Amino acid sequence: MAAALPLAVEAERLASGDAAPPAGQALPVWIGLGANLGDRGEALRLALQQLDASAGVAVQAVSSLYASRPVDSSGPDYLNAVAELRTALSAHQLLRLLQQLELDAGRERPYRNAPRTLDLDVLLYGSRATVIAMPDLELPHPRMWQRAFVLAPLQELQPAWVSDAQLQPLLAQGVQRSQGPGWWR
């Protein structure tokens, strides 16, 4: 693999959302997964397997599965997880792949925060320092720090990034672990 670019240079280069990692390199990415319609667990499992089989993407780690009440929405409870990937795709290429997987799973968008068969969100791309501000992609994900269903599973994968003090005020959102690591294999 080629030598890594300094973090500040890499963050600036990636900020357009269209720049892929240098040839021969893959960047870490964290995605949120959720579903509250149909066979929720199977939808999440299938999405991870499809991601892992996609060119330029490899699943590195997956959190436990969490059950949560809808936030700013209605409908059945969600199942949620966070996955760490390595990708050679640009942020926009990854976003398009995630949106295609959502469509393939029957995702419809009749209104904002509608119940869904599959929801896949890019949370962080490259590092926590990478900022992308585009009309269709904003990273870090603008609401991730307000959502217990993101922070609880992210804390499993990156405990230094999410403190108990950050998570505690959000626990009233009703998130609880429903299945331990390894559920997706």
N, C-alpha and C positions, 0 to 999 in steps of 0.2 A: 504494500500500500504506500501511496505517496505521503510525504510528511504533512502533518496537519498545519493549517494556517493559524496564525495567532487569533485568539478568540474575538477580539474587537474587529479584525479584518474579516473574519468569517461571518460574524453577525451582520456587518454592513453589507457584505456580498449577498447574503441570504435574504435580506430585508425586502427585496422585490417580490419574493414568493415564487419567482420563476427560475431562480438559479438552483441547479442541482448540485450535490456535492461534487468535488473534483473526481475525475475518473479513478476508479479503484478504491474509492472511499464510500463509506456509508455513515450516515448521521443517526444519532439516537433521536427518537420521536416518542412522545407519549400521547396515546389516544384514549378517549373515553368511549365506552360502549354502553348502550342502554336499550331496553325494549319493554313495552308494557302491553302489547297485543300478541295474541297467538301463543305459540310455544316459545316463550321468551328465552329460556336457557338454551334451547336448540338454535335459535336465531343467533345468539351471541357466539356459541360454539362454532357454528358454521362460518360466521364472519371471520373469526380468528383463523380458522383453517384455510379459508380462501385467501386471507391476507398473507399467511405464511407460505402459500403456494404461488403468490404473485411475484412476477419478476421485479427485482429491485427492493423487495421487502422481506424481512425475516422477523418473526416474533421472538423476542428475547425473554420476556417475563410477563406473567399475567397475575393480577391480584386475585384475591378471593372474590366470590360473587356476593353482592350486597342487594338487599331488598330495600326499596325506599318508596315513600309516598310521592306523588307528582308535586313538583314545585312550580308555581305560577301556571298551573294547568289543572285538568281534572282527568278522570279515567282510572283504570286499574293501577295497582302498584307496579313499579318498575323493578327490573333486575338490572344491576349496573356492575361494571368492572372498569379497571384501567389496565392498559397493556403498554409495555415498552417495546418498541420496534427498533430495528436498524433499517435505514432506507437509503437507496441511491437515487430516489425520486426527489424532484423539487417539491416544495410545499404545495404548489398548485396541482401538480401531478398526483400527489398523495390525496389531496382533497377530492379530486375528480374520481380517483379509485374508490374512496370511501363512499361518495355519493352514488356511484354505480352499484356498489354492494347493497346500499340502502334500497335503491330501485329494484334490484334483483330480488330483494326480500319482501317486496310489496309495499315499500314505504310510500305513503301519500302525504302531501302537504296542503290539506284543505284550508288550514289557518295556522297562525303562529302557535307553537307549543301543543299542537294536536297530538293525541295518542299515536304511538308508532310501533310498527313491527320491528324496526331496527333504527337506532340512532348512533352514528359514529362521528365523533368530533376530534379534530386535531387540537390537543391541549397545549403542547410545547413541541417546538421543532428545532433540533440542533442543540440548544441549551436553553436554560432559563433566561439568558441574556438576549436571545434572538427575538427581535420585535418585527412583526410584519403588520402593516396597516394598509389593507386594501379593501375595496368595497365588499368583496366576497370572502375575505379571509383576514381575520385579526388574531394575531398571536403575540403573547400568550392568550389563550381563550379568555375573552373579557369577563366571563362570569364564573370561571372555575374556582376562584377563591371564595365564592359565596355559596358553594354547593357541597354539602356534606357527602352526597353520592359520588363526587369526584375526589374530594380530599381524603376521605377514609381509605379508599383503595389506593390512592396515590401515596399515602403515608406508608402503606405496606411496602411499596416498591422503592420509595425514596424517603425514609424516615427523617432525614435531616432537613427535608424541604417543607414538611408540614408538622408543626408542633401540636401537642395536645391542647395548648392554649388557643391556637387558631381553630382547631376543630371543635372544641367544647361548645362554643356559642351556637354552632350550626346543628348540633345533635337533635335539637327540637324538630328538625326536618324529618325525623323518623327514619334513619338509616340503620340497618343492622346486617351483620354478616349472615349470609344464608348457606354458603358452601365454601370450604377452604380452597387453598391453591390446588391446582391440578384438575379442576372441574372441567376444563375445556378439552382435555386430551381424550 
